[in-house]
């Protein structure tokens, strides 16, 4: 008997819904209708969803696009679970297969970006949690052609944040072209995205330095592979400290996940020729954040500044394999549905260390 017949799909499911989208938003856990997969789609039952800083942007509507424009009330793009129903025309997937939800719901599959392995820049990309219902809902539909498989050996609570945070950092590290032995600074590296970059950089042979604040973040950062932690709350001159650590020269690369750190990012390169800054964290639209430096200094030191967004299908598969091999440690705290609304507010206030992951099966 098929699994879908053994366990009937319910008519209703739990979802985190945004109320009063905008500056005064809050999240409520409510019951919603379980969707039906259309042609080419899968119906997934998620067991876990990560809470990402981008979710806060979506709920605040501070990036210039509103969820409500697309009739979406559940954000989220870090979901892990299993297939419970296969839509018409789908091949290669079966009920019971493990699968995940990523920041990009689907792409056109037929443009220069899609052909060249940079589908995250597809002009027709559909973004999860803002243009389509996201992983804050227990049952979701997604296109079979753009759904990631979760391998055995990677628990759902670890797989969920990999869908965004770890795959995003993997792409940033690949695009940076940094090498084993290079010093890499992670401003905001104690948060859910940066800490994944620390782990991956370590696994790739690089030398991570985290710039963040607080003993909890220091403990987490050092436990997953950071060689040094610089606390911006207590260090008088953070850039000077980074230069001291990096052989008195400066970092080879800076991966910025906390947008408030852009103002200091170039300074972390010190006097290092060929230094690279990767721009990852997104500032709200009302913040006039501009990066730059003297053209003469950038030319003489061969400084490059590169933007990068979420990972590709290939990045997600690669990072899931890192996890399967035991190279990624848990960086999250699993919480239940009753803690979900306050967890979102804690994330908004910058009080979360690592990642919070919500378990749909826990009250």
DRENVO-709132 format. One record per residue (C-alpha): x, y, z; residue number from 1; residue in one letter. Coordinates in nm, 4 decimals. Example, Ala and Ser with C-alpha at 12.3 -4.5 7.8 and 13.67 -1.06 7.14 Angstrom:
BEGIN
u,v,w,resi,resn
1.2300,-0.4500,0.7800,1,a
1.3670,-0.1060,0.7140,2,s
END
This chain:
BEGIN
u,v,w,resi,resn
0.0000,0.0000,0.0000,1,x
0.1319,0.3474,-0.0868,2,x
0.2406,0.5696,0.1997,3,x
-0.0171,0.8332,0.1008,4,x
-0.2874,0.5670,0.1507,5,x
-0.1455,0.4535,0.4841,6,x
-0.1385,0.8084,0.6168,7,x
-0.4251,1.0131,0.4721,8,x
-0.3410,1.3719,0.3892,9,x
-0.5361,1.6057,0.6185,10,x
-0.7553,1.8874,0.4952,11,x
-0.5937,2.1411,0.7305,12,x
-0.2386,2.2028,0.8524,13,x
-0.0434,2.4371,1.0778,14,x
0.1072,2.7563,0.9393,15,x
0.2838,3.0656,1.0671,16,x
0.0875,3.3566,0.9235,17,x
0.1967,3.7193,0.9102,18,x
-0.0523,3.9623,1.0609,19,x
-0.0210,4.3377,0.9905,20,x
0.2539,4.3009,0.7311,21,x
0.4957,4.5906,0.7776,22,x
0.6682,4.7593,1.0741,23,x
0.4058,4.6361,1.3244,24,x
0.3855,4.2775,1.2030,25,x
0.3503,3.9752,1.4250,26,x
0.3234,3.6039,1.3562,27,x
0.0291,3.3837,1.4484,28,x
0.0127,3.0045,1.4254,29,x
-0.3164,2.9115,1.2597,30,x
-0.4728,2.6292,1.0616,31,x
-0.4927,2.6669,0.6837,32,x
-0.6072,2.4517,0.3938,33,x
-0.3667,2.1894,0.2652,34,x
-0.2912,2.2727,-0.1008,35,x
-0.3271,2.0347,-0.3930,36,x
-0.0263,1.9756,-0.6221,37,x
-0.0813,2.0780,-0.9826,38,x
0.0827,1.9372,-1.2956,39,x
0.4577,1.8996,-1.2446,40,x
0.4313,1.9715,-0.8723,41,x
0.4929,1.7836,-0.5492,42,x
0.3094,1.8146,-0.2212,43,x
0.5568,1.8120,0.0667,44,x
0.4864,1.7658,0.4344,45,x
0.7534,1.9639,0.6144,46,x
0.8780,1.8498,0.9519,47,x
1.1029,2.1528,1.0136,48,x
1.1564,2.5073,0.8938,49,x
1.4466,2.7364,0.9664,50,x
1.3933,3.1012,1.0576,51,x
1.6016,3.3278,0.8338,52,x
1.6752,3.6986,0.8540,53,x
1.5256,3.7380,0.5069,54,x
1.1929,3.6277,0.6535,55,x
1.2038,3.9381,0.8718,56,x
1.2642,4.1545,0.5647,57,x
0.9638,3.9954,0.3954,58,x
0.7390,4.0439,0.6994,59,x
0.8547,4.4039,0.7373,60,x
0.8127,4.4650,0.3624,61,x
1.1349,4.6661,0.3667,62,x
1.2935,4.5311,0.0466,63,x
1.0444,4.6917,-0.1896,64,x
0.8252,4.3860,-0.2557,65,x
0.5252,4.2844,-0.0467,66,x
0.4110,3.9329,0.0289,67,x
0.0523,4.0507,0.0132,68,x
0.0993,4.1492,-0.3520,69,x
0.1186,3.7770,-0.4257,70,x
-0.1448,3.6804,-0.1678,71,x
0.1241,3.5101,0.0439,72,x
0.0988,3.5108,0.4237,73,x
0.3556,3.2436,0.5169,74,x
0.7201,3.3342,0.4516,75,x
1.0103,3.0931,0.4987,76,x
1.2469,2.9216,0.2572,77,x
1.4299,2.6649,0.4690,78,x
1.2016,2.3625,0.4801,79,x
1.2726,1.9914,0.5093,80,x
1.0309,1.7007,0.4953,81,x
0.8975,1.4385,0.2566,82,x
0.6819,1.3970,-0.0521,83,x
0.3240,1.2973,0.0353,84,x
0.1633,1.3383,-0.3077,85,x
0.2875,1.3576,-0.6657,86,x
0.1104,1.5825,-0.9150,87,x
0.0150,1.4901,-1.2714,88,x
0.3040,1.4439,-1.5110,89,x
0.5744,1.4113,-1.2453,90,x
0.8351,1.1412,-1.2963,91,x
1.1363,1.0481,-1.0849,92,x
0.9708,1.1282,-0.7531,93,x
0.7701,0.9001,-0.5242,94,x
0.5691,0.9351,-0.2067,95,x
0.8069,0.9104,0.0880,96,x
1.1079,1.0685,-0.0871,97,x
1.2825,1.3228,0.1351,98,x
1.2884,1.6754,-0.0038,99,x
1.3509,2.0393,0.0828,100,x
1.2233,2.3892,0.0082,101,x
1.4746,2.6568,-0.0978,102,x
1.4730,3.0394,-0.1339,103,x
1.3967,3.0111,-0.5037,104,x
1.0758,2.8221,-0.5805,105,x
1.1435,2.7871,-0.9532,106,x
1.3238,2.9403,-1.2504,107,x
1.2569,2.9483,-1.6235,108,x
1.5198,2.6779,-1.7047,109,x
1.5642,2.8355,-2.0475,110,x
1.7860,3.1437,-2.0266,111,x
2.1559,3.2260,-2.0189,112,x
2.1665,3.2202,-1.6391,113,x
1.9847,2.8879,-1.6116,114,x
2.2045,2.7300,-1.8791,115,x
2.5274,2.8474,-1.7123,116,x
2.4592,2.7229,-1.3589,117,x
2.3658,3.0640,-1.2227,118,x
1.9914,3.0116,-1.2152,119,x
1.9565,3.2165,-0.8979,120,x
1.9918,3.5224,-1.1241,121,x
1.7214,3.4103,-1.3674,122,x
1.5071,3.7123,-1.4533,123,x
1.1958,3.4975,-1.4145,124,x
1.2914,3.3416,-1.0804,125,x
1.0009,3.2864,-0.8418,126,x
1.1015,3.3504,-0.4813,127,x
0.9727,3.1292,-0.2020,128,x
0.8040,3.2912,0.0942,129,x
0.7216,3.6124,-0.0854,130,x
0.5920,3.5144,-0.4305,131,x
0.4860,3.1633,-0.3294,132,x
0.3798,3.0262,0.0083,133,x
0.6925,2.9393,0.2017,134,x
0.8151,2.6891,0.4563,135,x
0.6231,2.8492,0.7448,136,x
0.3424,2.6179,0.6309,137,x
0.3463,2.2461,0.7108,138,x
0.2153,2.1266,0.3726,139,x
0.3447,2.3096,0.0637,140,x
0.3575,2.2537,-0.3094,141,x
0.6734,2.2955,-0.5134,142,x
0.7862,2.2201,-0.8695,143,x
0.9370,1.8729,-0.8987,144,x
1.2025,1.9989,-1.1394,145,x
1.3408,2.2441,-0.8816,146,x
1.2993,2.0530,-0.5561,147,x
1.6122,1.9383,-0.3725,148,x
1.6530,1.5812,-0.2543,149,x
1.7721,1.5242,0.1019,150,x
2.0098,1.2280,0.1342,151,x
1.9891,0.9678,0.4060,152,x
2.2115,1.0519,0.7003,153,x
2.1104,1.4182,0.7140,154,x
1.8322,1.4786,0.9713,155,x
1.5555,1.7189,0.8731,156,x
1.6465,1.9684,1.1461,157,x
1.9947,1.9998,0.9940,158,x
1.8760,1.9852,0.6338,159,x
1.6246,2.2691,0.6750,160,x
1.8730,2.5564,0.7322,161,x
2.1044,2.4111,0.4703,162,x
1.8418,2.4992,0.2092,163,x
1.9239,2.8687,0.2455,164,x
2.1956,2.9633,0.4912,165,x
2.4557,2.6987,0.4111,166,x
2.3954,2.6865,0.0356,167,x
2.4111,3.0675,0.0218,168,x
2.7481,3.0682,0.1951,169,x
2.8777,2.7842,-0.0205,170,x
2.7998,2.9895,-0.3305,171,x
2.9666,3.2981,-0.1806,172,x
3.2819,3.1016,-0.0988,173,x
3.2933,2.9456,-0.4455,174,x
3.2397,3.2832,-0.6147,175,x
3.5082,3.4438,-0.3975,176,x
3.7744,3.2100,-0.5392,177,x
3.9456,3.2123,-0.2023,178,x
4.1945,2.9319,-0.1444,179,x
4.2899,2.6916,0.1346,180,x
4.5027,2.8752,0.3890,181,x
4.3395,3.2129,0.3190,182,x
4.2127,3.4242,0.6087,183,x
3.8383,3.4872,0.5805,184,x
3.6502,3.7336,0.8022,185,x
3.2803,3.6838,0.8765,186,x
3.1228,4.0028,1.0164,187,x
2.8033,3.8844,1.1817,188,x
2.9456,3.5328,1.1756,189,x
2.7621,3.4299,1.4918,190,x
2.4271,3.4466,1.3129,191,x
2.2493,3.1708,1.1247,192,x
2.3979,3.2461,0.7818,193,x
2.7488,3.3520,0.8807,194,x
2.8064,3.0552,1.1094,195,x
2.7402,2.8181,0.8201,196,x
3.0045,3.0050,0.6219,197,x
3.2503,2.9528,0.9068,198,x
3.1933,2.5778,0.8984,199,x
3.2218,2.5568,0.5216,200,x
3.5319,2.7752,0.5067,201,x
3.6960,2.5512,0.7654,202,x
3.5985,2.2399,0.5694,203,x
3.7488,2.3976,0.2561,204,x
4.0787,2.4598,0.4347,205,x
4.0410,2.8329,0.4935,206,x
4.1053,3.0173,0.8203,207,x
3.7829,3.1787,0.9488,208,x
3.7656,3.4805,1.1790,209,x
3.4302,3.5836,1.3239,210,x
3.3493,3.9442,1.4134,211,x
3.0395,3.9565,1.6315,212,x
2.9292,4.0324,1.9853,213,x
2.8673,3.8255,2.2960,214,x
2.9976,3.5168,2.4741,215,x
2.7320,3.2847,2.3301,216,x
2.8254,3.3705,1.9744,217,x
3.1941,3.3395,2.0570,218,x
3.1416,2.9928,2.2019,219,x
2.9427,2.8769,1.8995,220,x
3.1858,3.0265,1.6476,221,x
3.4918,2.8666,1.8053,222,x
3.3148,2.5326,1.8417,223,x
3.2451,2.5051,1.4674,224,x
3.5875,2.6050,1.3407,225,x
3.6569,2.9771,1.3778,226,x
4.0252,3.0329,1.4570,227,x
3.9580,3.3670,1.6198,228,x
3.6604,3.5629,1.7509,229,x
3.6737,3.9431,1.7675,230,x
3.4044,4.0970,1.9853,231,x
3.3097,4.4339,1.8400,232,x
3.1530,4.5280,2.1722,233,x
3.4807,4.5151,2.3618,234,x
3.7519,4.5574,2.0974,235,x
3.8519,4.9227,2.0553,236,x
3.9767,4.8890,1.6949,237,x
3.8284,4.5806,1.5286,238,x
4.0055,4.6308,1.1943,239,x
4.3423,4.6672,1.3677,240,x
4.2778,4.3471,1.5628,241,x
4.1884,4.1609,1.2436,242,x
4.5083,4.2878,1.0803,243,x
4.7097,4.1720,1.3812,244,x
4.5563,3.8231,1.3603,245,x
4.6098,3.7929,0.9854,246,x
4.9898,3.7986,0.9991,247,x
4.9961,4.1766,1.0347,248,x
4.8715,4.2195,0.6770,249,x
4.4931,4.1785,0.6535,250,x
4.2324,3.9263,0.5495,251,x
4.2223,3.7675,0.2064,252,x
3.8448,3.7852,0.2043,253,x
3.5456,3.9298,0.3903,254,x
3.2006,3.7707,0.3645,255,x
2.9440,4.0174,0.4936,256,x
2.6185,3.8688,0.6198,257,x
2.5325,4.1467,0.8665,258,x
2.4544,4.4503,0.6528,259,x
2.5499,4.6869,0.9361,260,x
2.9123,4.5753,0.8810,261,x
2.9495,4.7000,0.5250,262,x
3.0985,5.0255,0.6505,263,x
3.3990,4.8368,0.7927,264,x
3.4319,4.5535,0.5422,265,x
3.7108,4.6986,0.3269,266,x
3.9114,4.7917,0.6374,267,x
3.9323,4.4223,0.7317,268,x
4.1418,4.3650,0.4167,269,x
4.4163,4.5831,0.5642,270,x
4.7134,4.5891,0.3286,271,x
4.6416,4.2527,0.1680,272,x
4.6827,4.2672,-0.2137,273,x
4.3955,4.1017,-0.3969,274,x
4.1531,4.1237,-0.1051,275,x
3.7893,4.0414,-0.1768,276,x
3.4633,4.1550,-0.0191,277,x
3.1542,3.9441,-0.0813,278,x
2.8250,4.1283,-0.0305,279,x
2.5581,3.8877,0.1012,280,x
2.3424,4.0561,0.3666,281,x
2.0663,4.2837,0.2351,282,x
2.0032,4.6216,0.4014,283,x
1.6477,4.7572,0.4182,284,x
1.5565,4.9907,0.1349,285,x
1.5391,5.2887,0.3696,286,x
1.9054,5.2472,0.4683,287,x
2.1431,5.4277,0.2344,288,x
2.4248,5.1738,0.2511,289,x
2.6973,5.2464,-0.0034,290,x
3.0270,5.0606,-0.0315,291,x
3.3350,5.2000,-0.1948,292,x
3.6937,5.3138,-0.1639,293,x
3.9455,5.5323,-0.3378,294,x
3.9925,5.4031,-0.6940,295,x
4.3662,5.4460,-0.6449,296,x
4.3664,5.2279,-0.3331,297,x
4.1480,4.9660,-0.5005,298,x
4.3738,4.9600,-0.8039,299,x
4.7007,4.9465,-0.6088,300,x
4.5727,4.6684,-0.3814,301,x
4.3653,4.4885,-0.6470,302,x
4.0554,4.4992,-0.4244,303,x
3.7364,4.3467,-0.5572,304,x
3.3796,4.3810,-0.4295,305,x
3.1326,4.1196,-0.5491,306,x
2.7639,4.0686,-0.4866,307,x
2.6238,3.7208,-0.4340,308,x
2.2823,3.5894,-0.3383,309,x
2.1435,3.2441,-0.2657,310,x
2.2877,2.9135,-0.3757,311,x
2.2021,2.7043,-0.6791,312,x
2.0632,2.3517,-0.6924,313,x
2.4243,2.2384,-0.7199,314,x
2.5259,2.4317,-0.4086,315,x
2.2439,2.2806,-0.2046,316,x
2.3393,1.9298,-0.3142,317,x
2.7052,1.9965,-0.2331,318,x
2.6333,2.1251,0.1169,319,x
2.3939,1.8404,0.1934,320,x
2.6823,1.6097,0.1060,321,x
2.9105,1.7983,0.3468,322,x
2.6479,1.7354,0.6136,323,x
2.6125,1.3694,0.5185,324,x
2.9879,1.3309,0.5665,325,x
2.9687,1.4872,0.9120,326,x
3.1487,1.8101,0.8200,327,x
2.8687,2.0417,0.9356,328,x
2.7826,2.0595,1.3038,329,x
2.4378,2.1586,1.4327,330,x
2.4221,2.5381,1.4654,331,x
2.0589,2.5584,1.5642,332,x
1.8079,2.5305,1.8434,333,x
1.4921,2.3323,1.7710,334,x
1.1740,2.4859,1.9118,335,x
0.8028,2.4071,1.8996,336,x
0.5038,2.5850,1.7520,337,x
0.4200,2.7669,2.0755,338,x
0.7618,2.9361,2.0699,339,x
0.7408,3.0348,1.7041,340,x
0.5922,3.3867,1.7295,341,x
0.8391,3.5009,1.9961,342,x
1.1298,3.3340,1.8135,343,x
1.0516,3.5520,1.5116,344,x
1.0610,3.8636,1.7277,345,x
1.3892,3.7526,1.8850,346,x
1.5339,3.7125,1.5367,347,x
1.4106,4.0604,1.4483,348,x
1.5849,4.2024,1.7575,349,x
1.9113,4.0260,1.6763,350,x
1.8949,3.8019,1.9822,351,x
1.9306,3.4653,1.8085,352,x
2.2597,3.2778,1.8241,353,x
2.3042,3.0539,1.5203,354,x
1.9721,2.9359,1.3820,355,x
1.6281,2.8675,1.5275,356,x
1.4499,2.5735,1.3640,357,x
1.0791,2.5115,1.4203,358,x
0.9544,2.1521,1.4549,359,x
0.5996,2.1224,1.3171,360,x
0.5444,1.8154,1.5360,361,x
0.6258,1.9910,1.8632,362,x
0.3834,2.2183,2.0442,363,x
END
